[in-house]
Amino acid sequence: MTRPIRVIQWATGSMGKACLRAVLDDDRFQLVGLFVYGAGKAGRDAGDIARRPETGVIATRSIDEILAIDADIVVHTPMLSAPYTGHDADVKRLLESGKNVVSINHYFEPAALGRAYAGGLAESAIRGGATLAGTGVNPGWVAERMAANAVSLCLSHRNIASREIIDCTTIPNPDYVFGALGFGSAPGAIDLTNGPLAETFTSMFSQSVEGLAQRLGLSLDRFEPDHSVSLAERDLTVAAGEIAKGTVSATTWRVHGLIDGERRITHEVNWIMDTAQQPFAGKPHWEIEVDGLPGLRIAMDMVDTAPEGVRTKPEQFAVAAMVREAIPRIVAAPPGLMRL
């Protein structure tokens, strides 16, 4: 009988807990380690954190303890870092210790951040005989898989646009909402050109653009960020706190991929705190639009089918499903960087 794949879960925010449950609920996997950032979670059983039966795996904040564990793969789900590359040192140590890594926040298409940058990650992976990949819903699915499939219906195309609208009203973590995502900021406080949020989301979504380009055989000349914010039209009360009228209630992170000065790929992600605000009201979660022959428009929504009392959101289930699907493939892959 084939032994289970030995998994370490890294971080247990809302996405991390969804991935942790997916690991615990699948007989193909055996949880062997759990890294947490918060002091209140350290020393607790993984089952307690995930609302599952006791596992015997105790959460730790020690990277050295994690590195000492014999594991096949690390499911890497920390909060976004500013700068975007802020988790690289930890990831390289994991790879060099011989552990494969799958991340939901980065490493989808590292070459979008430069060949030398991708080469440094690949070097750590090869040194440890390990594989590094990123997966998720966005980045990882809507542009890279769904838009790529949509284009197969077109004889020619001038631009492929993928757009997402994310309702953030139920996110409970104030540090994430008002810090990492920038909600509630004063007008002009977010530097949309060179600021930390712009750098993070340009780096993240350039990987979606590059991933789609690679799948379509397009060689992009450069990426063009095109970010904007919307201000609250009224005072808002959301799960993380208060957003005052006139402060940031929506952020639009948009990256174009250019060839010969023309925008051939556009990827746009809108984080919103008022579902009634234009131009977001009534729009689907995802849209894919191909300006081509023929033209094509696809609208998609996720449906909440969770049992009563389960607080996990559809997008969290979806990311966990992508991670679960990726784990065996990454473990079986040769050392280096992997495109899923």
C-alpha positions as CSV (number, residue, x, y, z in Angstrom):
1,M,0.0,0.0,0.0
2,T,1.3,3.4,-0.9
3,R,2.0,5.6,2.1
4,P,0.2,8.9,2.5
5,I,1.9,12.1,1.3
6,R,3.4,13.8,4.4
7,V,2.2,17.5,4.6
8,I,3.2,20.5,6.6
9,Q,0.6,23.3,6.8
10,W,2.2,26.8,6.9
11,A,-0.1,29.4,8.4
12,T,-3.8,29.1,9.4
13,G,-5.7,32.2,8.4
14,S,-9.0,31.8,6.7
15,M,-7.5,30.3,3.5
16,G,-4.9,28.3,5.5
17,K,-7.6,26.7,7.7
18,A,-9.6,25.7,4.6
19,C,-6.4,24.1,3.1
20,L,-5.6,22.4,6.5
21,R,-9.1,20.9,6.6
22,A,-8.7,19.6,3.0
23,V,-5.5,17.9,4.0
24,L,-7.0,16.4,7.2
25,D,-10.1,15.2,5.3
26,D,-8.2,13.4,2.5
27,D,-6.8,9.9,3.2
28,R,-4.1,10.5,0.6
29,F,-2.4,13.0,3.0
30,Q,-0.9,12.8,6.5
31,L,-0.4,16.0,8.4
32,V,3.0,15.9,10.0
33,G,3.6,19.6,10.9
34,L,1.9,22.9,11.4
35,F,3.5,26.4,11.4
36,V,1.6,29.3,12.8
37,Y,2.4,33.0,13.2
38,G,0.2,33.9,16.2
39,A,1.3,33.2,19.8
40,G,-2.3,32.2,20.6
41,K,-2.2,29.3,18.2
42,A,1.2,27.9,19.1
43,G,1.0,24.8,21.3
44,R,-2.5,23.9,20.1
45,D,-3.4,20.7,18.3
46,A,-4.0,21.1,14.5
47,G,-7.4,19.5,14.9
48,D,-8.4,22.1,17.4
49,I,-7.4,24.9,15.1
50,A,-9.2,23.3,12.1
51,R,-12.3,22.2,14.1
52,R,-11.4,18.6,13.4
53,P,-10.6,15.6,15.8
54,E,-7.3,15.7,17.6
55,T,-4.3,14.9,15.3
56,G,-1.3,14.8,17.6
57,V,0.3,17.5,15.5
58,I,1.1,20.6,17.6
59,A,1.4,24.0,16.1
60,T,4.8,25.7,16.3
61,R,6.2,29.2,15.6
62,S,9.7,27.7,15.2
63,I,10.9,27.5,11.6
64,D,13.8,25.3,12.8
65,E,11.3,22.8,14.2
66,I,9.5,22.8,10.8
67,L,12.7,22.3,8.9
68,A,13.6,19.3,11.0
69,I,10.4,17.4,10.1
70,D,10.5,14.7,7.4
71,A,7.8,15.9,5.0
72,D,7.0,15.7,1.3
73,I,5.4,19.1,0.9
74,V,4.6,22.4,2.6
75,V,1.2,24.0,1.9
76,H,2.3,27.7,2.1
77,T,-0.6,30.0,2.9
78,P,0.6,33.1,4.8
79,M,-0.9,36.6,4.5
80,L,0.4,38.6,1.6
81,S,3.8,40.3,2.3
82,A,4.9,43.8,1.5
83,P,7.3,43.7,-0.2
84,Y,5.8,40.9,-2.2
85,T,9.0,38.9,-2.0
86,G,9.1,39.0,1.8
87,H,8.4,35.3,2.2
88,D,11.2,34.2,-0.1
89,A,13.8,33.6,2.6
90,D,11.5,31.1,4.4
91,V,10.5,29.4,1.2
92,K,14.1,29.0,0.1
93,R,15.0,27.4,3.4
94,L,12.1,25.0,3.1
95,L,13.1,24.0,-0.5
96,E,16.8,23.6,0.5
97,S,15.7,21.3,3.4
98,G,14.2,19.0,0.7
99,K,10.6,19.9,1.0
100,N,8.4,20.7,-2.0
101,V,6.4,23.9,-1.6
102,V,3.0,24.9,-3.0
103,S,1.9,28.5,-2.3
104,I,-1.4,30.3,-2.8
105,N,0.1,33.8,-2.8
106,H,3.2,33.6,-5.0
107,Y,5.4,31.5,-7.3
108,F,2.8,31.0,-10.0
109,E,5.1,32.4,-12.8
110,P,8.2,33.8,-11.1
111,A,9.8,34.7,-14.4
112,A,7.3,37.6,-14.6
113,L,9.4,39.2,-11.8
114,G,12.6,38.7,-13.8
115,R,14.7,35.8,-15.1
116,A,17.4,36.3,-12.4
117,Y,14.7,36.3,-9.7
118,A,13.2,33.1,-11.0
119,G,16.7,31.6,-11.3
120,G,17.4,32.2,-7.6
121,L,14.3,30.3,-6.6
122,A,15.0,27.5,-9.0
123,E,18.6,27.2,-7.6
124,S,17.2,26.7,-4.0
125,A,14.7,24.1,-5.3
126,I,17.3,22.1,-7.2
127,R,19.8,22.3,-4.3
128,G,17.2,20.6,-2.1
129,G,15.9,18.3,-4.8
130,A,12.5,19.9,-4.4
131,T,9.8,21.6,-6.5
132,L,8.2,25.0,-6.1
133,A,4.8,26.0,-7.5
134,G,1.9,28.4,-6.9
135,T,-1.8,27.6,-7.3
136,G,-5.1,29.0,-6.4
137,V,-8.1,30.6,-8.0
138,N,-6.7,34.0,-8.9
139,P,-3.9,33.9,-9.7
140,G,-3.8,30.2,-10.8
141,W,-7.1,29.5,-12.5
142,V,-9.3,32.3,-14.0
143,A,-6.7,33.8,-16.4
144,E,-4.3,30.9,-16.7
145,R,-6.8,28.1,-17.2
146,M,-10.3,29.5,-18.0
147,A,-9.2,32.4,-20.2
148,A,-6.7,30.1,-22.0
149,N,-9.5,27.7,-22.8
150,A,-11.8,30.5,-23.9
151,V,-9.3,31.7,-26.5
152,S,-9.3,28.2,-28.1
153,L,-12.7,29.1,-29.6
154,C,-11.3,32.1,-31.4
155,L,-9.5,32.1,-34.8
156,S,-7.7,35.3,-33.8
157,H,-7.7,37.7,-30.8
158,R,-6.6,41.2,-30.1
159,N,-7.1,41.3,-26.3
160,I,-8.0,38.8,-23.7
161,A,-9.4,40.4,-20.5
162,S,-10.1,38.6,-17.2
163,R,-11.8,40.4,-14.4
164,E,-12.7,39.5,-10.8
165,I,-14.8,41.3,-8.2
166,I,-14.2,40.1,-4.6
167,D,-16.7,41.1,-1.9
168,C,-14.5,41.7,1.2
169,T,-17.2,42.8,3.6
170,T,-17.0,39.5,5.6
171,I,-13.2,39.4,6.1
172,P,-12.8,39.7,9.9
173,N,-9.0,40.5,10.2
174,P,-8.5,44.3,10.6
175,D,-4.8,44.1,10.0
176,Y,-5.4,42.4,6.6
177,V,-8.3,44.6,5.6
178,F,-6.9,48.0,6.6
179,G,-3.3,47.1,6.2
180,A,-2.6,44.5,3.5
181,L,-5.6,45.5,1.4
182,G,-5.6,49.3,2.1
183,F,-9.3,49.8,2.8
184,G,-10.3,52.9,4.8
185,S,-7.2,54.8,3.6
186,A,-7.5,58.6,3.0
187,P,-7.8,59.8,-0.6
188,G,-4.3,59.8,-2.2
189,A,-2.7,57.8,0.7
190,I,-2.2,54.7,-1.4
191,D,0.7,55.2,-3.9
192,L,-0.7,53.5,-7.0
193,T,2.6,53.7,-8.8
194,N,5.5,52.8,-6.5
195,G,3.8,52.1,-3.1
196,P,3.9,48.7,-1.3
197,L,0.4,47.7,-2.3
198,A,1.0,48.6,-5.9
199,E,4.3,46.7,-5.9
200,T,2.6,43.7,-4.3
201,F,-0.3,43.5,-6.7
202,T,1.6,44.4,-9.8
203,S,4.0,41.5,-9.0
204,M,1.2,39.1,-8.2
205,F,-1.0,39.8,-11.2
206,S,1.8,40.1,-13.7
207,Q,2.2,36.4,-13.0
208,S,-1.4,35.8,-14.2
209,V,-0.7,37.8,-17.4
210,E,2.6,36.0,-18.0
211,G,1.0,32.6,-17.2
212,L,-1.8,33.2,-19.8
213,A,0.8,34.4,-22.4
214,Q,2.9,31.3,-21.9
215,R,-0.1,29.1,-22.4
216,L,-1.0,30.9,-25.6
217,G,2.5,31.1,-27.0
218,L,2.7,34.9,-26.8
219,S,6.0,36.6,-26.0
220,L,5.2,39.8,-24.1
221,D,7.4,42.8,-24.3
222,R,6.5,44.3,-20.9
223,F,3.8,44.6,-18.2
224,E,1.9,47.8,-17.7
225,P,0.2,48.4,-14.3
226,D,-3.0,50.4,-14.4
227,H,-4.3,50.6,-10.8
228,S,-7.1,52.8,-9.3
229,V,-9.2,53.2,-6.1
230,S,-12.8,54.1,-5.4
231,L,-14.0,56.1,-2.4
232,A,-16.9,55.2,-0.1
233,E,-20.1,57.0,-1.0
234,R,-21.4,56.4,2.6
235,D,-20.2,55.2,6.0
236,L,-19.7,51.4,5.9
237,T,-19.8,48.9,8.7
238,V,-18.0,45.7,7.7
239,A,-16.7,42.6,9.6
240,A,-13.3,44.2,10.2
241,G,-14.6,47.6,11.4
242,E,-15.7,50.9,10.0
243,I,-14.9,52.5,6.6
244,A,-15.7,56.2,6.6
245,K,-17.4,58.0,3.7
246,G,-14.7,59.5,1.4
247,T,-12.1,56.9,2.2
248,V,-11.1,53.9,0.1
249,S,-13.9,51.4,-0.3
250,A,-12.6,49.6,-3.4
251,T,-9.2,48.9,-5.0
252,T,-8.7,47.9,-8.6
253,W,-5.4,46.2,-9.4
254,R,-5.0,45.9,-13.2
255,V,-2.0,44.7,-15.2
256,H,-1.7,44.7,-19.0
257,G,0.6,42.6,-21.1
258,L,1.9,44.4,-24.1
259,I,3.3,43.3,-27.5
260,D,4.6,46.0,-29.9
261,G,2.9,48.7,-27.7
262,E,-0.5,47.0,-27.9
263,R,-2.4,45.6,-24.9
264,R,-2.9,42.0,-25.7
265,I,-3.8,40.7,-22.2
266,T,-5.6,42.5,-19.4
267,H,-6.0,41.1,-15.9
268,E,-8.1,43.0,-13.4
269,V,-8.9,42.3,-9.7
270,N,-11.4,44.5,-7.8
271,W,-11.5,44.2,-4.0
272,I,-14.7,45.9,-2.8
273,M,-16.5,46.9,0.5
274,D,-19.8,48.1,-0.9
275,T,-21.6,45.7,-3.2
276,A,-24.1,48.5,-4.2
277,Q,-21.3,50.8,-5.4
278,Q,-20.9,51.4,-9.2
279,P,-19.4,50.0,-11.4
280,F,-19.3,46.8,-9.3
281,A,-23.0,46.4,-8.4
282,G,-24.7,43.4,-10.1
283,K,-21.5,42.2,-11.7
284,P,-20.5,38.5,-11.6
285,H,-17.6,37.3,-9.6
286,W,-15.6,36.6,-12.8
287,E,-15.8,37.9,-16.4
288,I,-13.7,36.8,-19.3
289,E,-13.9,38.8,-22.5
290,V,-12.1,38.1,-25.7
291,D,-11.9,40.7,-28.4
292,G,-11.4,38.4,-31.3
293,L,-12.9,36.4,-34.1
294,P,-15.4,35.5,-32.9
295,G,-15.7,37.7,-29.8
296,L,-16.5,35.9,-26.6
297,R,-17.8,36.9,-23.1
298,I,-18.1,34.5,-20.2
299,A,-19.6,35.3,-16.7
300,M,-19.1,33.0,-13.7
301,D,-20.2,33.0,-10.1
302,M,-19.5,30.7,-7.2
303,V,-22.4,29.4,-5.2
304,D,-22.4,29.0,-1.5
305,T,-23.5,25.5,-0.8
306,A,-21.8,25.0,2.6
307,P,-23.9,23.3,5.3
308,E,-25.6,25.6,7.9
309,G,-23.1,26.8,10.5
310,V,-20.1,26.4,8.3
311,R,-18.4,29.8,7.9
312,T,-16.0,28.8,5.1
313,K,-16.6,30.9,2.0
314,P,-16.9,29.5,-1.6
315,E,-13.6,31.0,-2.6
316,Q,-11.9,29.4,0.4
317,F,-13.2,26.0,-0.6
318,A,-12.1,26.6,-4.2
319,V,-8.5,27.5,-3.2
320,A,-8.4,24.4,-1.0
321,A,-9.6,22.3,-3.9
322,M,-6.8,23.7,-6.2
323,V,-4.2,23.0,-3.5
324,R,-5.5,19.5,-3.0
325,E,-5.4,18.8,-6.7
326,A,-1.8,20.2,-7.0
327,I,-0.2,18.3,-4.1
328,P,0.3,14.9,-5.7
329,R,1.5,16.5,-9.0
330,I,4.1,18.6,-7.3
331,V,5.4,15.8,-5.2
332,A,5.9,13.7,-8.3
333,A,7.5,16.4,-10.3
334,P,11.3,16.8,-10.9
335,P,13.2,19.4,-8.9
336,G,12.8,23.1,-9.9
337,L,10.0,25.5,-10.7
338,M,6.7,24.0,-11.9
339,R,3.9,25.6,-13.8
340,L,0.6,24.0,-12.9
